[in-house]
């Protein structure tokens, strides 16, 4: 949802709007850019407890996740606008378990199930990242 002046809806610092959370919950992919030089790429996203989480399936040196390790800031595209974000690594076992379940619930059917299970592997769990709006 955009405002009358073409700007994205107002959000409180560190929180996504309800409209953004709803769009992210429904979206199968999220367009994300780490830093300023990285291009926008599509990845899977889950919303857990009103917070936005992503995981990397690939740990290639030039991946979006590795870029976030260097810059920690970037942007996502949601509901027709770009939101600057900060990436915060998640180490909580409880949150990692909940995020794993959320990936399985959202992507765990049909041809996607194999990849959803892979995102629950120790390698991918170690990349669990919360996206916090700036």
Secondary structure, DSSP 8 states (H G I E B T S, - for coil): -B-TTS-B----TT---HHHHHHHHH-S-EEEEETTTS--EEE-EEEETTEEEE--S---TTSHHHHHHHH-EEEEEETTEEEEEEEEE---HHHHHHHHHHHHHHH-SGGGHHHHHHTTSHHHHTT-EEEEE-
